[in-house]
Amino acid sequence: MPKNIFIGGTGRSGTTVLAKTLGTVPEIYTFPRELRFHVDPGGLSNLLRSGTLSYNPPVSGAALKSFVQLMTDYLTNPGRQPYRGFDFPDFFGKELYWSELEELLMRVCLDKYPGFQLYADPWRQIPNSPRFVRGIVRRIIAAYGRMFDFSIHHSMKQHGYEYTSDIYEMRYFKDPEVLSKILGKFFEALAIPKINQNNSKIFCEHTPGNGCEGPFIAKAFPNSCLILISRNPVDVALSYKAQAWAPKNLEAICEMLKAQYSVWERDKKELDRLDYAYMEIKIEDLTRAPTNIFKRIFELADIEANIPDVSHLLASRHSGNRSITAEETKVILQYFPEAI
């Protein structure tokens, strides 16, 4: 049976070029951008941990609230950072998007209610008596928060109360497999119609963070496969330095990359235990022998397709084309001695 494809990596390692090339194959629908909501902060993978192994009522409730904000604010407001340009209701279809989100929340949310969050020590809070005074002050703060929400409101928090806000209580799922399937079903309910609309057989999603969420993807999407694409750490590290979203300290970059590589080595053992389909490729191999790589990918995804046009995959564009100083060489050698 054909398997949907998830592509992951460290970032700056070739996830996008691989996904776009696969998207030229009629049998594969590649999303025009990284969907992100399944592995990003506040996303599905975090929701799985919060509702199972890491369950803690206030922490799990906050995770659910972050997820709701992600899905109802950040990903629905194309003018809003950090997801500028994202408009999921428009992309997936408003009726489908909101109905599927509502159904998901019904299954994972135990309760939702307006309330106050305590921030201060008891001696700094509004006195407990007389009660009517406390109630009046609460209402004043709530009204102020609704009308203005200016920075001065921070000082009010220091006196014990935040203005009224939605508080979420998340359900606890004793069996992680149950919640995994619920979350995977939500993702696929949005994604699969796009396959049908484009007369394709499978979808391809290429958020780099997929590479650090292998076990989650394997459990939530059993009918899928994962491709981990990597690149010479020297090229990745130097490319990171030029990105606005990455550290500028080369040691910090190398430390972060090494951690991601370690996570993947750890997760591979779990993927093997789950008998989940995955493969590792290098961007350097993809640019040198693309035909062989795509044959392996089609075999992994269990689809029959023609090899796409690979003329744009030029090795010189993806490897060994960056100048490196003596100081940078010294730093990188500490972390990746085999890469130089």
N, C-alpha and C positions, 0 to 999 in steps of 0.2 A: 504494500500500500504506500503511495507517495507520502513523503514526510516533509512538513514545513521546515524551512531553514532559518536558523538563528546564527548570525555571525557576530563574533566577539573578538576583542583584542585589547591592547593597551591604549588605543587611540594613536593616531599618526602611524598606524601599522598596516593600513591597506583595507580596512573594513569597507570604506565607501567605494573604492574602485572595484573591489570584488563584487559588492552588492549591485552596483550599477551595471556591471558587465552581465551578471546573472539576470538582471532585469530586461536585458535585450532578448532573452530567450522567451518565446511565447508561453511556454509551459509554466514560467515562474513570474509571479507578480511581486516586484520589489517595491516596498513602500517608498514614496518619493523623499521621505525624510525619516530620521531615527524617531521611532515612536516614544521611547524613553520611559513611559509611565509604568512599565512593568519592573524596571530595575533602578529607577532614579530615586532620590530622597522622597519619602512619602509615598512611594509606589507599591506595586503589588508584592514584590519580594519582601519588603519591609513589613507589609501587612501580614504576610504569612508568619514571619518570626514573632510578630507582636501578638498574634492570636494563638500561638502554639508554644514553642519552646521558651520564648521570652515573655510569656504572658505576665502582666502586672497591671491591674486595673487602671491606675492613672496614666501609666506609660503607654499602655495599649490603647486607651481612649485617645490620648494625644496623637498617637500614630494614625488612628482612624480619622481624626479631625484633619490631620495633615493631608491624608489621602483625599478627603472630600474637598479640601481647598485646592489641591492639585487638579482634580478632575472637574471642579465646577468654577474655578477661577483662572488659574494659571493656563490651563490647556483650552480654555474657551474664550480667552481674551487676547486676540492677536497683537494688541498693542502693549501687552504687559510683559515685563521681564520676570523671570529669566527665560520664558518660553515665547519670545517675541515671534509672531507669525503663526503660532499654533492656533488652530480653531477646530478642535475635534468634532463638535456637533456639525459643523459645515462639511468636514471631510467625510465623516462616517454616515452622516444623515441625522438630522435633529431628533426625529422620532425614535430611531433605533438607539441612538446614543443615550438619550435621557431615560428611556424605558429600561435598557440593560443596566444602566448605573443604578437606577432605583431598585431594580430587582436584586442586584448585588448587595446594596446597603441593607435591604430587608433581611438578607441572610447572614450578614456579619455584624450588624449593629444591634446591640441588646437594648439600648435606650439612648435617647437624645433629649436634652432638656436645657433650659436657660438657667444659668447659675453664676456664682461668684467664685473666683479663684483666690485663695489666700496666698499672700506673698510675704507678709511681715511676721515677726515674732509676736506672740500673744500680747506682750506689754505695749506694742505699738499699734495694735488693732483698735478699731472703734469699740468703745466699752460695750459689754454685753447687756448692761442695764443703764437706763431704762430701755426696754426693748423697742418702744415706739421711736425713740431717738435713733437707734441703730437702723431701723427700717427706713426712716426719712432720709438719713445720710446715704444709705445704699441707693435709694431711688434717685437722689440728686446726682450721685456719681454715674449711675446707669444712664440717666438722661443726658448728662454732659458727654459721656462716651459716645452715645448715639448721634448727637448733634455735631460734635466737633472732632473728638479724638485727636486733639493736638498733643504736641510733645509734653505739655504741662501735665497731661494726664498721668505721666510716669510718676510724678510726685504723689499723686493720689494713691498709686499702687503701693508706695512705701508706707502709707498709713493703713494698709491692711486689705484693701479690696480693689479688684479690677471691675470695670463696668460689666454689666450683664453680657454673657456670651454663650454660645452653644457648647455644651459639654457632652461628649460622646462616651458611651460605655460599649466596649467591644465584647463580643461573645468569645468564650474560650472553647477551642477545638482540641479535644484530647488526642484525636488522631490527626496528625498533620496532613495525611493523604486526603482527608475530606476537604479541608480548606484549600489545599493545593488544587484540587479539581474544580472547586467553585471559582477560584481566581482565574484558572486557565480557561474555564468555560466563558467567563466574562470577556477575556481578551479575544478569544476565537469568535465569539458572537459578533464582535465588531470587525474583526479582520476577514473572516471567511467570505462575507458578501462582496468584498473588494476582489477576491479571487474570481468569484462568479461573474462579476461585472466585466472583468477583463478576459474572460474565457480562458483562464489559466487553471493549473492543477494544484499549485502550492503557492504559499507566500514566502518572501524572504525579508527578514527584519534584521537591521544591522547596527543596533546601538552597541558601541564598544563595551559598555558595562556588562553585556551578556557573558563576557569572558570570566567575570567574577561571580556569576550566578548560575553556574552549570547545574548543580543539584536542584535548585529551584525550577529551572527550565525543564529539566528531565522529569520532575514530578508533576508540574503543572501542565506540561505539554508532552505527554508520552508519545504522541504521534508527530514527533519532530526530530530534528537532528541539529547538532551544534558544530560550527566550524570555528576553530580558534586560529586566527591568522596572526603571525608574528613577523617581526622585522629586526634587523640588526640593532641591538640596544644603543649603539653609538648614534645611528641615524635617528632613532626614536628620541633619545635624550636631547640631542641638539635641536630637533624639531620642536620638542616641548618648550625649550627656552624661548622660542619665538612666538608662543601662543599666549594670548591674554588670560586664558583660563588655567594656566599651569604655573608652577613655581618658577622663579628666575634663578634660584640657587641650584646649581648642577648636582650637588650632593643630595639635596632633598629630592630632586627628580629621580636620581639613580636609586635612592632608597625606596621611593614609591614604586618604581618599575620592578625592582627586585621583589617587593612585597606581592605585586600582582602576579609575577611569575610563580612565586611560592604558592599562592592561593590556587592557581591553575594546577600545579603538580599535586596539591592536596585533593582538589576536587576530582581529578581524573580517577582517583581510586574509588570515589563514591560513584562516579558514572559507570565505571567497570562493574561495580557491585550491582548497580541497577540495570546492567545490560543495555545501556543507552547508547544510541548511535552518535558518534562524534569523530572528528578528524582534526589533525593539526597540519597547517600548511605555512610556508614562509613566503612572504611577498617576493623575495628574491627568486624562489622556485617558480612562482606564478608568472614572473616576467621572463624567465628563461625557457620554461617548458609549459606554457599555459594549456595546451591541448591535453596533456596528461592529467593536469590538475582538474580540469573541468570534467573529464571522464570519471575521475574518482568522486567528484562532488555529485554527479548525476547518479552514480552507483549508490552513494551513501543515502541520497534522497529518494532512491527507488523510482526514478523517472527516466523516460526515454526522450532525449532531446538532442538537437544538433549542436555542435560546438559553436559558440558565438564568435563574432568578429573580435579578434584579440590584437588587432594592429596597434591599438592605443596603449598596450601594455609594454612599455619600453623600459628595460632594466635600468637605464641611466637615470630615469626619473624617480626611481624608488630606492636606490641603494648606492652607497659609496660616492655620493655627489656633493658632500658637505665638507667644507674646510674645518679643521679642528686645530686648536692651539695646543701648545705644549702643556699648559696648565689644565686644559680640559681633558687632554689625554691622561694626565696623571690622576685626575679625579675618577674618570670612568674606569681606568685600570683597577682601581681599588674594588670596584663592584663587579665588573665584567672583564676579567683579564683575558678571557678567550675571544673577546669581540674585536680586539684591535690587532 
